[in-house]
Amino acid sequence: MKDLYIYIGSAFVLTFILTVILGRLFIPMLKRLNLGQNIRDDGPAKHFKKTGTPTMGGVFFLTAVVLISLGFLFSDAELMGKTEGLVLLLVIMAFGIIGFLDDFIKIALRRSLGLRAKEKLLLQIALAMGFGIVVMMLGRGTSILVPFSGFFVENGLIYDLGILGFLVFAVLVIVGSSNAVNLTDGLDGLAAGSVFIALMPLIVISLMYDKEGVALVLAALAGGCLGFLVYNCHPAKVFMGDTGSLALGAAVGAAAVTIGYELFLVIIGGVFVIETLSVIMQVLYFKTTGRRIFLMSPLHHHFELKGLSETKVVMLFWGFSFVCALMGLVAMYNV
């Protein structure tokens, strides 16, 4: 097990290093290609100064994640859960491609909203459905575990959803997680840092249940997030774009589905949950009453408009992410 920890740790460190190196090469290239962020008119006014900041930075950290993950997965024939790790990596790449297309349309074709919502959603659903089928074929089963239930019942409460129920649930988790991270990606370092923190308990859980291939890919992804933060912390030199945010969210959701801890993701990814809920609540309340609950949604913009600096808001959300990650581990007690 000691060697395994070194193996997983090496994937993390090497992906971090490669991401930093690739960032130095890609960011000037993105500038030369004039692939700068277009700031939407309905965002906070002070964000307009970010117009032109290179985007699609997800390309370089995902490249590092894929290269390092593949190198490690194929270098150890005895690694358990290798197939699950490869399938997870494919999902990350596929959602990254959807995000890349979205970013490309926004920037190159000057369509501010990128892919049409229906197009994007249908692609995400198809991929998530395919992933659900594959993990069932690999022995995942169709049951889900209830968080904190180990405090009351030995080994926790388990519910079998059946094949159709599981597939629907898997789609909701993966597509929901992908878009939730996408919504969260609105401040420098917020999404990358929050995902990095959320990945920690998922890596621990993967190792506990012998999903070593999954843990390795997640460790590489964590290294990529940390390497990206070198360039994405305020003031950001590059944004990840939908290329990065959709892939990161899908990775978190797909990992939870693979190890059977989907419901735990609501706790571990608490930041993404409240960001998404803030948007839903704002829209529903405005349509019903014509008034707003928050000054602006997602929630991080509300705190900005309350007068907190961007850095303070990000640190606040990172702190909340850390608490959520710890709570997610507590929820595993006796299960």
C-alpha positions as CSV (number, residue, x, y, z in Angstrom):
1,M,0.0,0.0,0.0
2,K,2.9,2.3,0.7
3,D,4.1,1.8,-2.9
4,L,0.6,2.6,-4.1
5,Y,0.6,5.9,-2.2
6,I,3.9,6.8,-3.8
7,Y,2.5,5.9,-7.2
8,I,-0.6,8.0,-6.8
9,G,1.4,10.9,-5.3
10,S,3.8,10.7,-8.3
11,A,0.9,11.1,-10.7
12,F,-0.2,14.2,-8.8
13,V,3.2,15.8,-8.7
14,L,4.1,15.0,-12.3
15,T,0.8,16.4,-13.6
16,F,1.3,19.5,-11.5
17,I,4.8,20.0,-13.0
18,L,3.7,19.3,-16.6
19,T,0.7,21.6,-16.3
20,V,2.9,24.5,-15.1
21,I,5.3,23.8,-18.1
22,L,2.5,23.6,-20.6
23,G,0.9,26.8,-19.2
24,R,4.1,28.7,-20.0
25,L,3.8,27.5,-23.6
26,F,0.0,27.6,-24.1
27,I,-0.8,31.0,-22.6
28,P,1.4,33.0,-25.0
29,M,-0.1,30.9,-27.8
30,L,-3.6,31.7,-26.7
31,K,-2.7,35.4,-26.7
32,R,-1.2,35.3,-30.2
33,L,-4.4,33.5,-31.5
34,N,-6.5,36.2,-29.9
35,L,-8.5,33.7,-27.9
36,G,-9.6,36.1,-25.3
37,Q,-12.6,36.0,-22.9
38,N,-15.7,37.9,-23.9
39,I,-17.3,39.3,-20.7
40,R,-21.1,39.3,-20.7
41,D,-22.9,42.5,-20.1
42,D,-25.0,41.0,-17.3
43,G,-22.0,40.3,-15.1
44,P,-20.4,42.6,-12.4
45,A,-19.1,45.8,-14.0
46,K,-15.6,45.4,-12.5
47,H,-15.2,42.2,-14.5
48,F,-15.1,44.1,-17.8
49,K,-11.4,44.7,-17.1
50,K,-10.9,41.0,-17.6
51,T,-12.0,41.2,-21.3
52,G,-9.4,39.7,-23.5
53,T,-7.8,37.5,-20.9
54,P,-6.9,34.2,-22.6
55,T,-9.4,31.5,-22.2
56,M,-9.7,27.8,-23.1
57,G,-6.9,27.1,-20.6
58,G,-8.5,23.8,-19.8
59,V,-6.8,22.5,-22.9
60,F,-3.3,22.6,-21.4
61,F,-4.1,21.2,-17.9
62,L,-6.4,18.4,-19.4
63,T,-3.5,17.6,-21.8
64,A,-1.3,17.1,-18.8
65,V,-3.9,15.0,-17.0
66,V,-4.4,12.7,-20.0
67,L,-0.7,12.2,-20.7
68,I,0.3,11.4,-17.1
69,S,-2.8,9.3,-16.4
70,L,-2.3,7.1,-19.5
71,G,1.4,6.8,-18.7
72,F,0.7,5.5,-15.2
73,L,-2.3,3.4,-16.1
74,F,-0.4,1.4,-18.8
75,S,2.8,1.2,-16.8
76,D,1.4,-1.0,-14.0
77,A,-0.3,-4.3,-15.1
78,E,-1.4,-5.0,-11.5
79,L,-3.2,-1.8,-10.8
80,M,-6.7,-2.6,-9.7
81,G,-9.6,-0.7,-11.3
82,K,-7.5,0.2,-14.3
83,T,-10.5,-0.2,-16.7
84,E,-12.6,2.1,-14.6
85,G,-9.8,4.6,-14.6
86,L,-9.6,4.5,-18.4
87,V,-13.3,4.9,-18.8
88,L,-13.3,7.9,-16.4
89,L,-10.5,9.5,-18.4
90,L,-12.5,9.0,-21.6
91,V,-15.5,10.8,-20.0
92,I,-13.2,13.7,-18.9
93,M,-11.9,14.0,-22.4
94,A,-15.3,13.8,-24.0
95,F,-16.8,16.5,-21.8
96,G,-13.6,18.6,-22.4
97,I,-14.3,18.3,-26.1
98,I,-17.9,19.5,-25.7
99,G,-16.5,22.5,-23.7
100,F,-13.9,23.1,-26.3
101,L,-16.5,23.3,-29.1
102,D,-18.5,25.7,-26.9
103,D,-15.5,27.9,-26.3
104,F,-14.5,27.9,-29.9
105,I,-18.0,28.9,-31.1
106,K,-18.1,31.7,-28.5
107,I,-14.7,33.1,-29.6
108,A,-14.2,32.2,-33.2
109,L,-17.8,32.5,-34.4
110,R,-18.6,35.3,-32.0
111,R,-21.8,33.6,-30.7
112,S,-21.8,34.8,-27.1
113,L,-23.5,31.8,-25.6
114,G,-21.6,29.1,-27.5
115,L,-23.3,25.8,-28.3
116,R,-27.1,25.9,-28.2
117,A,-28.3,24.7,-24.8
118,K,-30.2,21.8,-26.3
119,E,-27.1,20.7,-28.3
120,K,-24.9,20.8,-25.3
121,L,-27.4,19.0,-23.0
122,L,-28.1,16.2,-25.5
123,L,-24.4,15.5,-25.9
124,Q,-23.9,15.5,-22.1
125,I,-26.9,13.2,-21.6
126,A,-25.7,10.8,-24.2
127,L,-22.2,10.6,-22.8
128,A,-23.4,10.2,-19.2
129,M,-25.9,7.5,-20.3
130,G,-23.1,5.6,-22.1
131,F,-20.9,5.9,-19.0
132,G,-23.6,4.5,-16.8
133,I,-24.0,1.5,-19.0
134,V,-20.3,0.8,-19.1
135,V,-19.8,1.0,-15.4
136,M,-22.7,-1.4,-14.9
137,M,-21.1,-3.8,-17.3
138,L,-17.9,-3.5,-15.2
139,G,-19.7,-4.6,-12.1
140,R,-20.8,-1.4,-10.6
141,G,-24.3,-2.6,-9.8
142,T,-27.4,-0.4,-9.5
143,S,-27.5,0.4,-5.7
144,I,-26.7,3.6,-3.9
145,L,-25.4,4.3,-0.4
146,V,-27.0,6.8,2.0
147,P,-24.6,9.3,3.7
148,F,-24.4,9.3,7.5
149,S,-26.6,6.1,7.6
150,G,-23.7,4.2,9.1
151,F,-24.3,6.1,12.4
152,F,-27.6,4.3,12.7
153,V,-27.3,1.0,10.6
154,E,-24.4,-1.3,10.4
155,N,-22.7,-0.8,7.0
156,G,-25.2,1.9,6.1
157,L,-28.5,2.0,4.2
158,I,-28.3,0.8,0.6
159,Y,-31.1,1.2,-2.0
160,D,-31.2,-0.6,-5.3
161,L,-32.5,1.7,-8.0
162,G,-32.8,-1.0,-10.7
163,I,-31.2,-0.6,-14.2
164,L,-33.4,2.2,-15.5
165,G,-33.4,4.1,-12.2
166,F,-29.7,3.9,-11.9
167,L,-29.1,5.1,-15.5
168,V,-31.4,8.1,-15.0
169,F,-29.7,8.9,-11.6
170,A,-26.2,8.6,-13.2
171,V,-27.2,11.0,-15.9
172,L,-28.5,13.5,-13.4
173,V,-25.3,13.2,-11.3
174,I,-22.8,13.6,-14.1
175,V,-24.7,16.2,-16.1
176,G,-25.7,18.1,-13.0
177,S,-22.1,18.1,-11.6
178,S,-20.6,19.2,-14.9
179,N,-22.9,22.2,-15.3
180,A,-22.7,23.1,-11.5
181,V,-18.9,23.4,-11.8
182,N,-19.4,25.4,-15.0
183,L,-21.7,27.9,-13.1
184,T,-19.1,28.1,-10.3
185,D,-16.4,29.1,-12.7
186,G,-17.0,32.9,-12.4
187,L,-14.1,34.2,-10.2
188,D,-10.3,33.7,-10.5
189,G,-9.3,30.4,-9.0
190,L,-12.8,29.6,-7.6
191,A,-13.7,26.5,-9.7
192,A,-10.2,25.0,-9.9
193,G,-9.6,25.4,-6.2
194,S,-13.0,24.1,-5.2
195,V,-12.7,21.0,-7.4
196,F,-9.2,20.4,-6.1
197,I,-10.5,20.3,-2.5
198,A,-13.5,18.1,-3.6
199,L,-11.2,15.6,-5.2
200,M,-9.3,14.8,-2.0
201,P,-12.1,12.8,-0.3
202,L,-13.0,11.1,-3.6
203,I,-9.4,9.9,-3.9
204,V,-9.5,8.5,-0.4
205,I,-12.8,6.7,-1.0
206,S,-11.5,5.3,-4.3
207,L,-8.5,3.8,-2.5
208,M,-10.6,2.4,0.3
209,Y,-12.7,0.5,-2.3
210,D,-9.7,-0.7,-4.4
211,K,-10.6,1.6,-7.3
212,E,-6.9,2.4,-7.7
213,G,-7.2,3.4,-11.4
214,V,-9.9,5.9,-10.5
215,A,-7.8,7.3,-7.7
216,L,-4.8,7.7,-10.0
217,V,-6.8,9.7,-12.6
218,L,-8.3,11.8,-9.8
219,A,-4.9,12.4,-8.4
220,A,-3.6,13.5,-11.8
221,L,-6.7,15.8,-12.1
222,A,-5.9,17.3,-8.7
223,G,-2.4,18.0,-9.8
224,G,-3.7,19.6,-13.0
225,C,-6.0,21.8,-10.9
226,L,-3.2,22.9,-8.7
227,G,-0.9,23.6,-11.6
228,F,-3.6,25.6,-13.3
229,L,-4.1,27.7,-10.2
230,V,-0.5,28.9,-10.7
231,Y,-1.9,30.9,-13.6
232,N,-5.6,31.3,-12.6
233,C,-5.4,32.8,-9.1
234,H,-6.3,36.5,-9.0
235,P,-5.4,38.3,-11.1
236,A,-5.8,35.4,-13.6
237,K,-3.5,35.1,-16.5
238,V,-5.8,32.6,-18.1
239,F,-9.3,31.2,-17.7
240,M,-10.2,27.5,-18.1
241,G,-13.3,28.1,-20.2
242,D,-16.0,25.5,-20.6
243,T,-13.2,23.3,-21.9
244,G,-12.0,22.9,-18.3
245,S,-15.1,23.5,-16.2
246,L,-17.4,20.9,-18.0
247,A,-14.6,18.3,-17.9
248,L,-13.9,18.9,-14.2
249,G,-17.5,18.7,-13.2
250,A,-18.0,15.5,-15.2
251,A,-14.9,14.0,-13.6
252,V,-16.2,14.6,-10.1
253,G,-19.7,13.3,-11.0
254,A,-18.5,10.2,-12.9
255,A,-16.0,9.3,-10.2
256,A,-18.8,9.4,-7.6
257,V,-21.0,7.2,-9.8
258,T,-18.1,4.7,-10.4
259,I,-17.5,4.2,-6.6
260,G,-21.2,4.2,-5.7
261,Y,-21.0,7.4,-3.6
262,E,-23.3,9.7,-5.7
263,L,-25.3,11.0,-2.7
264,F,-22.1,11.9,-0.9
265,L,-21.3,14.3,-3.8
266,V,-24.1,16.6,-2.5
267,I,-22.0,17.0,0.6
268,I,-18.5,16.9,-0.8
269,G,-19.5,19.3,-3.6
270,G,-21.5,21.6,-1.4
271,V,-20.1,24.7,-3.0
272,F,-21.3,23.6,-6.4
273,V,-24.7,22.7,-5.0
274,I,-25.3,26.2,-3.4
275,E,-24.1,27.9,-6.5
276,T,-26.6,26.0,-8.6
277,L,-29.4,26.4,-6.1
278,S,-28.8,30.2,-6.0
279,V,-29.3,30.4,-9.8
280,I,-32.5,28.3,-9.7
281,M,-33.9,30.2,-6.7
282,Q,-33.1,33.6,-8.4
283,V,-34.8,32.6,-11.6
284,L,-37.9,31.1,-10.0
285,Y,-38.3,34.0,-7.6
286,F,-37.9,36.6,-10.3
287,K,-40.4,34.9,-12.6
288,T,-42.9,34.6,-9.8
289,T,-42.5,38.0,-8.1
290,G,-40.5,40.2,-10.4
291,R,-37.9,40.7,-7.6
292,R,-34.5,39.1,-6.8
293,I,-33.4,37.2,-3.8
294,F,-29.7,37.9,-4.5
295,L,-28.1,41.0,-5.9
296,M,-26.8,38.7,-8.6
297,S,-26.4,35.0,-9.2
298,P,-24.5,32.7,-9.0
299,L,-24.0,33.3,-5.3
300,H,-20.3,34.4,-5.6
301,H,-21.4,37.5,-7.5
302,H,-23.8,38.4,-4.7
303,F,-20.9,38.5,-2.3
304,E,-18.9,40.6,-4.7
305,L,-21.7,43.1,-5.0
306,K,-21.9,43.2,-1.2
307,G,-18.4,44.7,-1.3
308,L,-16.2,41.7,-0.7
309,S,-13.1,41.6,-2.8
310,E,-12.8,38.8,-5.4
311,T,-9.9,37.2,-3.4
312,K,-12.0,37.2,-0.2
313,V,-15.0,35.6,-1.9
314,V,-12.8,32.9,-3.3
315,M,-11.1,32.2,0.0
316,L,-14.6,32.1,1.7
317,F,-15.8,29.5,-0.8
318,W,-12.6,27.5,-0.6
319,G,-13.0,27.4,3.2
320,F,-16.6,26.2,2.8
321,S,-15.3,23.6,0.3
322,F,-12.8,22.3,2.8
323,V,-15.6,21.9,5.5
324,C,-17.8,20.1,2.9
325,A,-14.9,17.7,2.1
326,L,-14.4,16.8,5.7
327,M,-18.1,16.3,6.2
328,G,-18.1,14.0,3.2
329,L,-15.5,11.8,5.0
330,V,-17.5,11.9,8.2
331,A,-20.6,10.8,6.3
332,M,-18.7,7.6,5.4
333,Y,-18.6,6.4,9.0
334,N,-19.2,2.7,9.4
335,V,-20.3,2.2,5.8
